[in-house]
């Protein structure tokens, strides 16, 4: 058990309670409340809890890698989800297991593994590259965009352009997620499942102020039926 295990368990319990609360609210017709929306405040609090839990998990994984001799390589392929290669030695260090993993938007999915002998590794004497960390889950990034349209410069979830598509931008307008590409004549209602599809074809999205994208508020406000 880690030094902060009780606190971590409490945070996980709170996070689970928030999740159940939001599911209940989404299934019911919650009345609009004047002034500050308490649900918006709770969603922001949950996003901060998620960020803290993920940060701790990354630190824990990094410590584990340093102790057991596992080597980890992570990269972002063009127009594809992040990838990882793990080289895990056995207890003698003579035989290794190579595991390939792909980021699904929520976790690492195993893609294959094999046994290796005679592994040799060369690395810079001084650290030159950042430590591998988990990408931010899409669900967490979406939480950061919710109830933000009233801000002067609301956050947007941005998928980079590819060889065949333009930059794709997602915003939350009055609780509705809307997706539009730079060259598209209209915006489209978006679902979480579609975001995971975009992850596979565009790669991991980034969170940017809307002003730093190719689109503006006007691109998301007209009704799609009138466009």
Buried (B, 14 or more C-beta within 10 A) or exposed (E): EEEEEEEBEEBEEEBEEBEEBBEEEEEEEEEEEEEEBEBBEBBBEBBEBBBBBBEBEBEEBBEEBEEEEBBBEBEBEEBBBBBBBBBBBEEEEEBBBBBBBBBBBBEBEEEEEEEEEEEEEEEEEEEEEEEBBBBBBBBBBBBBBBBBBEEEEBBBBBBBBBEEBBBBBBBBBEEEBBBBBBEBEBBEEBEEEBBBEBBBBBBBBBBBEBEEBBBEEEBBEEEEEEE
